[in-house]
Amino acid sequence: VQRTTQIAEVWRRLKRNRAAIIGGFVVLLFVLVALLAPLISPYHPNEGELSKRLQPPSREHLLGTDALGRDMLSRVIFGARVSLEIQVVAVLIALVLGTILGMLGGYYGGVADHVIMRLMDILLAFPGIFLAISIIAVLGPGLLNLMLAAGIYSVPQFARIVRGSILTLKEKEFVEAARAAGESDLNILF
């Protein structure tokens, strides 16, 4: 009953925020376009006709064609798939690394917390594009390295949020009870 009440309250607040509704609709539309790209794309994104190169927008090609005669609308639609893939993988990388680092720093405190949080401060000090270019320069070009660079850039935000939660929770009675019962640090963290 409590969980249903919380969900109802979140939905009620969300409905009052017009920007959140519009943003949610845009994100949903983007995800649907990415997932349904083969079904909604008018042409194959990599097939072109040189006789139709660099055409302006028309009924046949709504966004025109590129230098190889490929339909630009089809390329944009299929490009949404790549963008979505990059962002999902980057967020997963940031979530996993940030959660682990935040948990370790918050739970153990002391030197471990100091070192981890200073590392996060260093990552936050770099502008995002500079950090991404630096990581790609070290690792080399490629889609996987781009995903890794985007993920590493977002690690500090997750680490700080998780660390704050761990600092709050580690002093609660149930954590002390788990310690007294002989639970390992790993079990307590989970």
Protein Blocks (a to p, Z undefined) as FASTA:
>chain_A
ZZmmmmmmmmmmmmmmmklmmmmmmmmmmmmmmmmmmmmpmbdfkbccfklgoiacdfkl
mnopafkopafklmmmmmmmmmmmmmmmmmmmmmmmmmmmmmmmmmngmmllmmmmmmmm
mmmmpcfklmmmmmmmmnogcjklmmmmmmmmmmmmmmmmmmmmmmmmmmpmklmmmmmn
opafklmmZZ
